Amino acid sequence: MRICIFGAGAIGSHFAVKLARAGHDVSVIARGPQLEAIRSKGLTLKAGDQSWSVDLPAYSDAAEPGPQDLVIVATKATGLAAIADPLKPLIGPETSVVFPQNGMPWWYPLGLTDKPEPPVIPLFQLADRFLSYLSPKQIIGGSIYSANAMIEPGVVQNNSPNRNRMSIEGVTPDCRADVAALRTLLDEAGIASPPPDGGIRAVIWSKLLLNVSISGLALVTRNKASISRVDPDLNVVLRRILAEGLLISKAHGYPLDDKVDAEATIAQIPDHKPSILQDYELGRPMEIDEIIRAPQAFARAAGVETPSLDVLSAIVTRQARDRGLYSG
């Protein structure tokens, strides 16, 4: 299968290595030092004491590889606006496109007919640009659980060797892709892809609750995610934010009390810097709207009180604005 990974950062590079090693015709769209490193020495994935390297085509312009069978958009949510037009040359009439970004996804309202009306938020406006050349039937929603960090250009470190998965599902009921076959493809490459329990939006909400609580607290304290597991006071705050998040998701048609267990969640928090903290430290745009403020907007639309989330949001937003990493 011809597969292009658009965005060869930490996650994209990880997936590119595994899919290439599984025998697929994989290329990547990259830029800057990462592009040059891949062209000169390939991509390397490290996990524990193991290491795998692959040579694969790397491009700066999506017009070079041309239309693909599958495109995985591995850019961060903050980069989607910039790639909406450059992505187009990769898309043919039969191309399937996976959008697995963190937080609330731009495609959330598409085909949503039996749930409460979502709020009108800026990130949903991206739909106009993507749908100018993509049919909703080609779009696959995704949610990734995988902790990775770039060690140097061309080399990615996986910090969750036994917990790497991507749940996928068409965003509309009439998705034309053979999603079951794509799940098998990912499984065979070493990327677990179980069917999403309750649908892809339920999985999105489940991960969003973890991101807003665990990652949000790691950011404001400048600590690894595990700080909420080892610090008893932060542990209490995390539980409050999780509880508020469960009320929000339930109000919008996705009750998750039986899917998000606070005890199990806290016990499994990895000793890893979440991506939103990595972005802050490296001076990169931050996923404030997608991870922090979107749940707030959904809460207000449903009349759900979220005092702990509101405090966290105010602090995180101020931090990002003070460093010029958020302009919303």
C-alpha positions in Angstrom: 0.0 0.0 0.0 1.2 3.5 -0.8 1.2 5.4 2.4 2.4 9.0 3.1 3.0 10.4 6.5 2.4 14.1 6.4 4.5 15.5 9.2 7.6 13.5 10.2 7.8 14.6 13.8 8.0 12.3 16.8 4.7 10.4 16.1 4.9 10.5 12.3 8.5 9.2 12.4 7.5 6.4 14.7 4.7 5.3 12.5 6.7 5.7 9.3 9.4 3.3 10.6 7.0 0.7 11.7 4.9 0.8 8.5 8.0 0.7 6.3 9.4 -2.3 8.2 6.0 -4.0 7.6 6.7 -3.8 3.8 4.6 -0.8 2.8 5.6 1.8 0.3 6.0 4.6 2.8 7.1 8.2 2.2 7.1 11.2 4.5 6.5 15.0 4.1 9.0 16.8 6.3 10.9 20.0 6.5 14.1 21.6 7.8 16.8 19.6 9.6 14.4 16.6 9.9 14.0 16.5 6.1 17.7 16.7 5.5 18.4 14.0 8.2 16.0 11.5 6.7 17.4 12.1 3.2 21.0 11.6 4.4 20.7 8.8 7.0 17.1 7.6 7.0 14.8 7.3 10.1 15.6 5.6 13.3 13.2 4.5 16.0 14.5 3.7 19.5 12.5 1.9 22.2 14.2 0.7 25.4 17.4 -1.0 24.3 16.1 -1.7 20.8 16.6 0.3 17.6 15.3 0.1 14.1 16.3 2.2 11.0 14.7 2.5 7.6 15.5 4.4 4.4 12.5 6.0 2.8 11.6 8.9 0.4 11.3 12.2 2.1 9.8 15.3 0.4 9.1 18.9 1.2 6.4 19.2 -1.4 3.4 16.8 -1.4 3.1 17.2 -5.2 6.3 15.0 -5.6 4.9 11.7 -4.3 1.4 12.4 -5.7 -1.9 10.7 -4.8 -1.7 7.9 -2.2 -3.8 5.0 -1.0 -3.5 6.2 2.6 -2.4 9.5 4.1 -1.8 9.9 7.9 -1.7 13.5 8.8 0.7 13.5 11.7 1.1 17.3 12.2 0.0 18.8 15.4 -3.5 20.3 15.6 -1.8 23.8 15.6 -0.3 23.0 12.2 -3.5 22.0 10.4 -4.4 25.4 9.0 -0.9 25.6 7.4 -1.1 22.2 5.7 -4.8 22.3 4.5 -3.7 23.5 1.0 -0.3 21.7 0.7 -2.0 18.4 1.6 -4.2 18.4 -1.5 -1.8 16.8 -4.1 -1.7 13.6 -2.0 -5.4 13.1 -2.3 -7.0 11.1 -5.1 -10.7 10.0 -5.3 -9.9 6.7 -3.5 -7.4 8.1 -0.9 -8.3 7.6 2.7 -7.0 10.3 5.1 -6.5 9.7 8.8 -6.6 12.8 11.1 -5.3 11.6 14.6 -4.5 15.0 16.3 -4.7 15.5 20.0 -7.8 17.2 21.5 -11.1 18.2 19.9 -10.8 17.4 16.2 -11.9 19.8 13.4 -14.1 17.0 11.9 -16.1 16.4 15.0 -19.4 17.9 13.7 -19.3 15.9 10.4 -22.1 13.4 10.3 -23.1 14.0 13.9 -26.9 13.6 13.7 -28.0 11.9 16.9 -26.1 13.9 19.5 -26.5 17.4 21.0 -25.4 20.3 18.8 -21.7 21.1 19.5 -20.7 24.7 20.2 -19.4 26.9 17.4 -15.7 27.1 17.9 -12.9 28.5 15.7 -11.2 25.1 15.0 -14.4 23.7 13.3 -13.9 26.4 10.6 -11.1 24.3 9.2 -13.7 22.0 7.7 -14.4 24.5 4.8 -10.8 24.2 3.6 -10.4 20.4 3.9 -13.8 19.7 2.4 -13.0 21.8 -0.7 -11.1 18.7 -2.0 -12.0 15.9 0.5 -15.3 14.1 0.7 -16.4 13.3 4.3 -16.5 9.7 3.2 -12.7 9.7 2.8 -12.0 11.1 6.3 -11.0 8.7 9.1 -10.8 10.0 12.7 -8.0 8.7 14.8 -6.8 8.8 18.4 -3.2 7.9 19.3 -1.8 6.6 22.5 2.0 6.7 22.1 4.7 8.7 24.0 7.5 9.8 21.7 10.2 12.5 21.6 12.8 13.5 19.0 16.3 12.9 20.2 17.8 14.5 17.2 16.9 15.0 13.6 16.1 11.6 12.1 16.0 9.8 15.5 12.9 9.3 17.6 12.7 7.8 21.1 9.5 5.9 22.0 8.8 6.1 25.7 5.8 3.8 25.8 7.2 0.5 24.3 4.2 -1.6 25.4 1.5 1.0 24.8 1.4 2.2 21.2 -1.9 2.3 19.5 -4.1 4.2 17.1 -7.9 3.8 17.2 -9.5 4.7 13.8 -13.0 4.9 12.4 -14.7 6.8 9.6 -16.1 10.1 10.7 -19.4 9.5 8.9 -21.5 6.3 8.7 -21.0 6.0 5.0 -17.1 6.1 5.1 -15.9 4.5 1.9 -12.6 3.2 3.3 -12.2 -0.5 4.5 -11.4 0.6 8.0 -11.2 -3.0 9.3 -8.5 -3.7 6.7 -6.6 -0.6 7.8 -6.8 -1.7 11.4 -5.3 -5.0 10.4 -2.5 -3.2 8.5 -1.7 -1.2 11.6 -1.8 -4.2 13.9 0.6 -6.1 11.6 3.0 -3.2 11.7 3.1 -3.2 15.5 0.7 -0.3 16.0 -2.3 -1.7 17.9 -5.6 -0.6 16.4 -8.6 -2.0 18.3 -12.1 -1.0 17.2 -13.0 2.2 19.1 -15.2 1.3 22.1 -18.4 3.4 21.7 -17.2 5.0 18.4 -14.3 7.3 17.5 -15.8 10.3 19.2 -16.1 8.4 22.5 -12.4 7.5 22.2 -11.6 11.2 21.4 -13.5 12.3 24.5 -11.7 9.7 26.6 -8.3 10.8 25.5 -9.3 14.5 25.7 -10.1 14.1 29.4 -6.7 12.7 30.0 -5.0 15.4 28.1 -6.8 18.3 29.7 -6.1 16.9 33.2 -2.8 15.0 33.2 -1.1 17.1 30.5 -2.6 20.4 31.7 -1.2 19.8 35.2 2.2 18.7 33.9 2.3 22.0 31.9 1.4 24.4 34.8 3.9 22.6 37.1 6.6 22.1 34.5 6.8 18.4 35.4 6.5 15.1 33.7 3.0 13.7 33.5 3.7 11.4 36.4 3.7 14.4 38.8 -0.1 14.0 39.3 0.5 10.4 40.3 3.2 11.1 42.9 2.0 14.5 44.3 -1.1 13.9 46.6 -2.4 17.5 46.2 -2.2 17.4 42.4 -3.8 14.0 42.5 -6.9 15.6 44.1 -7.0 18.3 41.5 -6.6 15.8 38.6 -9.6 13.8 40.0 -11.7 16.9 40.1 -10.9 17.8 36.5 -11.6 14.3 35.3 -14.9 14.3 37.1 -15.8 17.6 35.4 -14.8 16.2 32.0 -17.0 13.2 32.5 -19.9 15.5 33.0 -19.1 17.4 29.9 -18.8 14.3 27.7 -22.0 12.8 29.1 -23.9 16.0 28.4 -22.9 15.8 24.8 -24.0 12.2 24.4 -20.9 10.2 25.4 -21.2 8.8 28.9 -17.7 7.5 29.8 -18.0 6.6 33.5 -17.5 2.9 32.7 -14.6 3.7 30.3 -12.5 6.2 32.3 -11.5 4.8 35.6 -9.7 7.4 37.8 -7.7 4.8 39.7 -6.5 2.9 36.7 -5.8 6.1 34.8 -3.6 7.5 37.6 -1.8 4.2 38.0 -0.8 4.2 34.3 0.4 7.8 34.0 3.7 7.6 32.2 6.9 9.2 33.3 7.0 11.3 30.1 6.8 15.0 29.2 3.4 15.5 27.4 3.6 17.2 24.0 1.9 20.4 25.2 4.8 20.8 27.7 7.4 20.0 25.1 5.9 22.6 22.9 6.0 25.2 25.7 9.6 24.5 26.4 10.6 24.6 22.8 8.7 27.7 22.0 6.3 26.1 19.6 2.5 26.9 19.1 0.5 25.1 21.8 -2.7 23.1 21.4 -4.6 25.4 23.9 -7.9 25.6 21.9 -8.0 21.9 21.1 -7.1 20.4 24.5 -8.0 23.1 27.1 -10.5 25.6 25.8 -12.6 23.3 23.6 -13.9 21.2 26.6 -14.8 24.5 28.3 -16.8 25.6 25.3 -18.7 22.3 25.3 -19.3 22.6 29.0 -20.8 26.1 28.6 -23.0 24.9 25.7 -24.4 22.2 28.0 -24.6 24.3 31.1 -22.0 22.2 33.0 -20.1 23.9 35.8 -16.3 23.3 35.6 -14.6 25.3 38.4 -11.3 23.3 38.4 -11.1 23.2 34.6 -11.7 27.0 34.5 -8.8 27.7 36.8 -6.5 25.4 34.9 -7.5 27.0 31.6 -6.9 30.5 32.8 -3.4 29.7 34.0 -2.4 27.6 30.9 -3.8 30.3 28.6 -1.9 33.1 30.4 1.3 31.0 30.3 1.1 30.5 26.6 0.1 34.1 25.8 3.1 35.4 27.9 5.5 33.4 25.7 3.7 34.4 22.4 2.7 30.7 21.9 -1.1 31.4 21.8 -3.0 34.3 20.3 -6.6 33.2 20.8 
